[in-house]
């Protein structure tokens, strides 16, 4: 009769439930759930203007390139496992990949190492033809299944002749991506380095062209000063501008991003970049297992706590 | 055996173990006076036993929730392998075939042949640490020395994209050597495997550095020279002695320079993908010296064992509950 009597005790029910819950741990330990995963190829502009120091890290002025590196390291760290990251650099008219997208969790150390090694000295040619570079990157990667994150300050060097704008109509909508503007909105000088890699002051006004003199001059009804069809199609006037300084050409990048059908983001904090990257637009739902065991175990633990919770009435315990 | 938990804060729940000390989970009944009950060793023993079982059940549940595991371990091995830096030429000419034409489908370009054969090579070498660097006008850092074959293959595969500008071999070599400079001590042989289809003059500054570093770092150098049609080979001597200089015959002079470095060096002149394959097979055979390496054993999850033990103890408690006596 003891057994029947004991059935009336609430502790019996608690223990039975706890045991059932423990059984569930072994019967249904996992359930399938959809996890968002991402596939990004980061293309970093490494042209000279990216050496300009207009970011702050720990109260120290750092170059745009250094700021990008630390931001990318943080972003990669935040990506969920099974996501893939590739890395490339841009200069001249095209970009080159350093590695194709690889899984982040198993290769984080390698990805971080390569990001840290990015250097402006990797450039294989001068010039900074951003729109051309963007177009060639998109063409190269259009079948890779990866989303392009293009980080640049938008300074075309030398300036572009408006006659020869890059045509994105074939590429628009082919693949998704994000244009990230890097730099501050105020002009800062661009450091100049010698061939030993030592800084030698900054670029001066006379060091760089301030307008495009490539190809045919833009036609206009107003004749330019000193115009000569053969010898001086762009006129003879000395043009000086602020091309030796650099700032973030935001309206230009916004217009570019509009032309390729991407969105634009200004790089300020890695957290913000992270939130524009981890969006449903870039996410691919991948089946993953979620652990159910925790819930069952916590339930059992609570039941045990209820059983042994000291009764508040004064009783003898033996 | 080193045990570790993933979420140490969960261990605070071990405080729940205090509960059974104050309450043995047995239903209580009123009794006029406990003093008149004789002390019974067996009863006390069982009472303590029940408490201990309860404590054990709670403890294992908490440990499982905290993610108890046998932490990452490493085991030392002697295997066969080396530390290899693949130094790849990514200049424009690598995009052409051996005949010096743009690839038209019947013949692959030198860069895709190199990519294909190097991919096979990497897959054949499970214990090597492999790094990837490239050079055109400037050196490019693709992948540090790593055991992660997936990452190495991703870097090799990226070199297949349209190539860049010119050939600056000295910068590339220095970049390749710098991979070993970061290593504190040498374990296993250090190899630079250079794949290129041309050569360039080495400037005097770099020459001195390359000589010094390659000796200091105890590097072995292999050069697979993918010779295009009608281009001068490594061993050819010009007919006109006036042409016998580094500017006119960079390949020959680079070969002479490498031979003079005083390090183990071997050049392979490959005129077609098969010859490249043979060269790679040869290196594969040569570079199978014993290598001391550390294998990482990933952490082992112990939560299932904890759950099993907790279930066992809860069943015991249930059994005790069922045989509980009522006065």
Interface residues (C-beta under 8 A of the other chain):
Chain A: X2 X3 X5 X6 X9 X11 X12 X15 X16 X18 X19 X22 X23 X25 X26 X86 X88 X89 X94 X96 X97 X98 X99 X100 X101 X102 X103 X106 X107 X109 X110 X111 X113 X114 X117 X118 X119 X121 X122 X123 X124 X125 X140 X293 X294 X297 X298 X300 X301 X304 X305 X307 X308 X309 X310 X311 X315 X316 X317 X318
Chain B: X13 X16 X19 X20 X22 X23 X24 X25 X27 X28 X31 X34 X43 X44 X47 X54 X57 X58 X61 X62 X64 X65 X90 X136 X137 X138 X139 X140 X141 X142 X143 X144 X146 X148 X150 X151 X154 X155 X157 X158 X161 X162 X164 X165 X166 X303 X307 X310 X311 X314 X315 X317 X318 X321 X322 X323 X324 X325 X326
